[in-house]
Amino acid sequence: MDSTDLALRAEGICFAYRGEEWVLKDISLSVPRGKATMIMGPSGSGKTTLMKVLAGILCPQHGRLEVLSQEVGKRTRRSLYSLIGYIPQQLGLVRNLTSLENVLMGALGRCGHGRVMLGLFPRHEIEQAHAALDLMGIGDKSSEKVFRLSGGQRQRVAIARTLLQRPRVVLADEFVSDLDLALASEVLGLMRQVAEREQMTFVANMHEPQLVQEFADQVLILDHGQIVRRFPTDGPQERLPSEVLQ
Amino acid sequence: MTLVAILLGIVLGDLGFFDVARLTKGLQNMGILTWEMLPPDASVLPVAGKALWETVQMSFAGTILGFLLSLPLSILGTRHLFSAPISNLSRLIAAGIRTVPVLLWAILFVILVGLGPLAGTLGVAAYTVGYLAKIYAELFEGTDPEIVEAVRGTGASRFHLVRFVVLPEGANAILTQLLFMLEYNIRASSILGFVGAGGIGFVMQVYLQTLEYRRLATVLLLILAVVLIMDGLSAWMRRRFLLTAQS
C-alpha cells in the first residue's frame, strides 16, 4: 500500500514508562485512510499505551511514527493536535461544565487566549458546537452539566467534542466499555457514520468481539506489548477467526 | 502501639500533666474565673459590636485578597502544567509565607503600615496566601490526568487547561477551602488586636488586663455568635453551589 493511502504508520515503536519494563516492543502497524481499525488484546497488553503513543501524548523511546505521511518527532508533536482527535477511556470530560462548553473545547486549538479565556467563543464555533450536539442527538442537553448526563449521553458529548476539533484521525481508547452492548453498538454506529461522512480514519481499542466484528475494517491483536496477529478484512460484517472471538 | 503509648506518657509527664496539685489548682481557678464572668455585662455591646464588625471586615477582606493572590501562585506551583523550576520556585515562596504565623505577620505589618485594621487585614491576607497556595497546588495537581490529556489533545494551551479544566474541576474544593479559611480567619483575627492590628482583640486585651471578666464574657459570646453565623452561612453556600450528584 502506498504511504499516501495510510493515515498512520508506525515502525519499530518501543515504549517504557520511566524505570519500568518495555510496555510496547517493536510495534509496526499501518492504518489505511478512512477505514476503521480496532485493536484487541488482554488487559495489560499495552493497548492504552499504544493509543497514547499514536496520539502523541507519549513519546516512544525508539521507532518512527507517521501521521498522514508527516513524520512525528518531539518537536512536531504539537502539530498532531490538529490532525488527531483522542477520546480516552473515561472520556476526559470536565464534569462541572456544560455539554456545550465541553464540546467547545474541541475548538481551543484554533482559538486564541483573548475572549475565549472569558468563556466567549466565536459565534461560528458555538453554532458548530450546537450542530455537533444535534448530530449526536443530544442538542437539548447543551446547557446540562456533564455530571448530570447518562453514560451514553457523555459518550456523545465526547464524540461531539472530537468532531468540533475536525481531526483527520480519531483515536478512541475503549470509550464504549462502560456501556451495555446495544448502546455501545449504537454509539459506535454513530461514530462510524460520522467518520465515513467526514472521511475520518477511526482507530479504537475494543474488548467486545461482537462490536469488532460489526464495525472493524482491520483488526490488530496486541499481547505483551507486541502485535501478534492482524486480520485485514474486506469490510465490516466479515466473520473474525474463531480464536479472536474466543 | 505500646511504644506510642509509652512515648505519650513520657511526653505528658514532661509537660506537667501528672502534676496533680497544679491541675487541681487550675480547676479551682477555672471555677473562680467562670463565676467572675457571670452574668455577662451587656453594657459593652456597642463598643464590642463595633470592634467585632471590624474583625469581620478584616477577615473577609484579608481572606479574599489572600485567595486572589494564592490562585496564580498555586497554578504556577502545579507541576504538570509548568516546568520544575517555575513550580518549585512558586512552592518555595508559598512555603516561606506559610512558615510565618498569622500573629507574626500582623506584628510585621504593624511595623510596616502602623497600628490598626489595615495591618491586621494584610496579616490575614499573607497567612491566607501561604495556606491556600499550598492546598490549591496539591488540588490542581490531582486533576484527573485523563481530562488534561484529552483537552490538551485538542491543541489547548496550558492557560486554556487552567481556565477550562483545572479550575472547573477543582471548583468544589476551591470553594470549600475558601469557606474554611474564612471561618478560620474570623477566629484567628480575634487575637490580632493584642498586637495592635485592629479588631476585637484590643477590646479583649483591655478587659483581660483590667480584670473585667463579665465584660470579657460578653465579647466571647459575641465571637461565638459570629462564628456560628459563619458556620451556617458556609453550610448554606456549600449546599447552594457545590455539586450534589455523583459521577
Interface residues (C-beta under 8 A of the other chain):
Chain A: K52 A55 G56 I57 R78 Y81 S82 I84 G85 Y86 I87 P88 Q89 Q90 L91 G92 L93 V94 R95 N96 L97 E101 M105 G106 A107 L108 G109 R110 H113 V116 M117 F147 R148 A158 R161 Q165
Chain B: D144 E146 I147 V148 E149 A150 V151 R152 G153 T154 G155 A156 S157 F159 H160 R163 F164 V165 P168 E169 A171 N172 L243 A245 Q246 S247
